Amino acid sequence: MSANGNPRLVSLVPSVTETLVAWGVDPIACTRFCEQPTFMHIGGTKDPDIDAIVKLKPDLVIMDREENRQEDYLNLVEAGVEVEAVHVASLSDVSSEIGRLALRLQIDWSFETPEALPDSAASNRYRAFVPIWKRPWMTIGQLTYGASVLRYLGVEVEFSDRGVSYPVVEDLEIRSASLDFVLAPTEPYPFGARHLDMLSDFAPAYLIDGQDLFWWGSRTADALERLRMQIDEIVCGE
């Protein structure tokens, strides 16, 4: 246990780090992508420093099956480190997976999975290309948290039905698609205003908050409302 009585936690997941801080439980270390400059950093989500983690003697390391590598999980377990692996691939997973973590840490937290959109809204979906990388273009598949969020908000992600988490898409395919707009998240690729002219060659292009789209946990409820407002503004401006 740490000096303040909290468990000694290492978080290898930015969403989890943010959630822990919101719960008042500061991890003893996290990744450099967690946007917590005052905490010790032990590498990235895909290249954590296993030796450094072991030396910290944490009570628990928290990982995510989507964010982190199985080999790092196995190396930590082999070193005798206790690991909790969550797996959030949709809005419906937030309640169960983060709730399970909260229960383990004896935190009073709950999240009610949003109900499906009304039939009238669900039948009037918009289609968007959602790039997460360029050269090559990549997007998000159906079985990802981000695609689940956008579906809930009435937006179908074009090319998401290809059976992989992150489909690679060719220029010609995007140009040939029937798109209402392009939604460019600010992460993992740092799309910004300078990219909008290029993306507008496919369809009207807009930036959306990448953390609100892809980070889950303590921010989910407010993020859904912020994204809904962003998309409403886009639709009303069309």
C-alpha positions in Angstrom: 0.0 0.0 0.0 1.1 3.6 -0.7 1.7 6.1 2.1 -1.9 7.5 1.9 -3.3 4.0 2.3 -4.3 3.6 -1.4 -3.1 0.5 -3.3 0.0 0.9 -5.3 -1.4 0.9 -8.8 0.3 1.0 -12.2 -2.0 2.0 -15.1 -1.0 1.1 -18.6 -4.2 2.5 -20.0 -4.9 6.3 -20.5 -8.6 5.9 -19.9 -8.0 4.0 -16.7 -5.4 6.6 -15.5 -7.9 9.4 -16.0 -10.6 7.4 -14.3 -8.4 6.5 -11.3 -7.5 10.2 -10.8 -11.2 11.1 -11.0 -11.8 8.5 -8.2 -9.1 10.1 -6.1 -6.7 7.2 -6.5 -3.4 8.3 -8.0 -1.4 5.5 -9.6 2.3 5.3 -8.7 3.2 5.1 -12.5 1.5 5.3 -15.8 2.3 5.5 -19.5 3.6 8.6 -21.3 0.3 8.8 -23.2 -1.8 9.2 -20.0 -1.3 13.0 -20.0 -0.3 13.0 -16.4 3.1 14.8 -16.3 3.5 14.7 -12.5 3.3 10.8 -12.4 6.2 8.5 -13.1 6.2 7.2 -16.7 7.1 3.6 -17.5 7.0 3.6 -21.3 4.1 3.5 -23.6 1.0 1.4 -23.9 2.7 -0.9 -26.5 6.2 -0.7 -25.0 6.0 -0.6 -21.2 9.2 -1.0 -19.2 8.5 -4.3 -17.6 11.6 -4.3 -15.4 10.8 -0.8 -14.1 7.2 -1.9 -13.3 8.4 -5.0 -11.4 10.9 -2.9 -9.4 8.0 -0.7 -8.2 6.4 -3.7 -6.5 2.8 -2.6 -7.4 -0.2 -4.2 -5.7 -1.9 -4.2 -9.1 -1.1 -3.4 -12.7 -4.2 -2.4 -14.9 -4.2 -3.2 -18.6 -6.6 -3.3 -21.4 -6.8 -6.0 -24.1 -7.2 -3.4 -26.8 -4.6 -0.9 -25.7 -1.8 -3.3 -24.5 0.0 -6.4 -25.7 -0.6 -9.9 -24.5 3.2 -10.5 -24.3 3.5 -7.7 -21.8 0.7 -9.1 -19.8 2.3 -12.6 -19.8 5.7 -11.1 -18.8 4.2 -9.3 -15.8 2.3 -12.4 -14.7 5.4 -14.5 -15.0 7.3 -12.0 -12.9 4.7 -12.5 -10.1 2.9 -9.2 -10.6 -0.9 -9.0 -10.1 -2.6 -7.8 -13.2 -6.2 -6.8 -13.9 -7.1 -6.8 -17.6 -10.2 -4.9 -18.7 -11.7 -5.0 -22.2 -13.9 -2.1 -23.3 -15.0 -2.5 -26.9 -18.4 -0.9 -26.7 -20.6 1.5 -24.6 -22.2 -1.6 -23.0 -18.8 -2.7 -21.7 -18.2 0.5 -19.7 -20.6 -0.4 -16.9 -19.4 -4.0 -16.5 -15.6 -3.6 -17.0 -15.1 -0.3 -15.2 -17.6 -1.3 -12.6 -15.6 -4.5 -12.0 -12.5 -2.4 -11.5 -14.3 -0.1 -9.1 -15.6 -3.0 -7.1 -12.0 -4.5 -6.8 -10.7 -1.1 -5.6 -13.8 -0.6 -3.3 -14.8 2.6 -5.2 -18.5 3.6 -5.2 -19.0 4.2 -8.9 -21.7 3.3 -11.4 -22.5 4.0 -15.1 -25.8 3.3 -16.6 -25.5 2.1 -20.2 -27.4 4.5 -22.4 -30.6 3.2 -24.0 -30.7 2.8 -27.8 -31.7 5.7 -29.8 -35.5 6.0 -30.5 -36.6 4.4 -33.8 -37.1 7.7 -35.5 -33.5 8.7 -34.9 -32.1 5.2 -35.6 -33.8 5.2 -39.0 -32.2 8.5 -40.0 -28.5 7.6 -39.6 -25.7 9.6 -41.1 -22.7 7.9 -42.8 -19.2 9.2 -42.0 -15.6 8.3 -42.8 -13.7 8.4 -39.5 -10.0 8.4 -40.2 -7.6 7.5 -37.3 -4.5 7.4 -39.5 -3.2 8.4 -42.9 -0.7 6.8 -45.3 -2.4 4.5 -45.3 -5.9 5.6 -44.4 -7.3 3.6 -41.4 -10.7 3.8 -39.7 -12.4 2.0 -36.9 -14.3 -1.3 -37.1 -17.7 -2.1 -35.7 -16.4 -3.9 -32.7 -14.6 -0.9 -31.2 -15.7 1.5 -28.5 -15.5 4.6 -30.9 -17.8 3.0 -33.5 -20.2 2.0 -30.7 -20.3 5.6 -29.5 -21.0 7.0 -33.0 -23.7 4.4 -33.6 -25.4 5.5 -30.4 -25.2 9.1 -31.7 -26.8 8.1 -35.0 -23.6 7.9 -37.2 -22.6 4.8 -39.0 -18.9 4.5 -39.7 -18.2 3.8 -43.3 -16.0 0.7 -43.9 -16.5 -0.5 -40.3 -18.0 -3.8 -41.4 -14.8 -5.5 -42.7 -14.3 -7.8 -39.7 -11.2 -6.2 -38.3 -10.8 -3.5 -35.6 -8.9 -1.0 -37.8 -9.7 -1.4 -41.5 -7.2 0.0 -44.0 -9.0 2.0 -46.8 -7.9 3.1 -50.2 -8.4 6.7 -51.5 -10.6 5.5 -54.3 -12.9 3.6 -51.9 -13.4 6.7 -49.8 -14.1 8.9 -52.9 -16.6 6.3 -54.1 -18.5 6.0 -50.9 -21.8 7.8 -50.2 -20.7 9.9 -47.2 -22.6 12.6 -45.4 -19.4 13.9 -43.8 -15.9 13.1 -42.5 -15.3 13.1 -38.7 -11.6 13.5 -38.0 -10.7 12.7 -34.4 -7.8 14.6 -32.8 -6.2 11.3 -31.8 -4.6 8.8 -32.2 -3.4 10.6 -35.4 -3.3 14.3 -34.5 -5.7 15.6 -37.1 -6.1 19.3 -37.0 -7.5 22.3 -38.9 -4.6 22.0 -41.4 -6.0 18.6 -42.6 -9.6 19.7 -43.2 -9.0 20.9 -46.8 -7.5 17.5 -47.7 -10.3 15.5 -46.0 -12.9 17.8 -47.6 -12.0 16.2 -50.9 -14.0 13.1 -49.7 -16.9 15.0 -48.0 -17.5 17.9 -45.7 -14.9 17.4 -43.0 -15.0 18.3 -39.3 -12.8 17.8 -36.3 -14.1 16.0 -33.2 -12.5 15.4 -29.8 -10.5 12.2 -30.1 -10.4 11.7 -26.3 -14.2 12.0 -26.0 -14.5 9.5 -28.8 -12.0 6.9 -27.6 -11.4 7.4 -23.9 -13.9 5.6 -21.7 -14.6 5.4 -18.0 -15.1 8.5 -15.8 -15.5 10.7 -18.9 -18.0 8.6 -20.8 -21.3 10.2 -19.7 -20.1 13.8 -20.3 -18.2 12.8 -23.4 -21.4 11.5 -25.0 -23.2 14.8 -24.4 -20.3 16.8 -25.8 -20.1 14.6 -28.9 -23.8 14.7 -29.4 -23.6 18.5 -29.3 -20.8 18.5 -31.8 -22.6 16.2 -34.2 -25.9 18.2 -33.8 -24.0 21.3 -34.8 -22.5 19.5 -37.9 -25.9 18.1 -39.0 -27.7 21.5 -38.5 -25.0 23.2 -40.5 -25.3 20.8 -43.4 
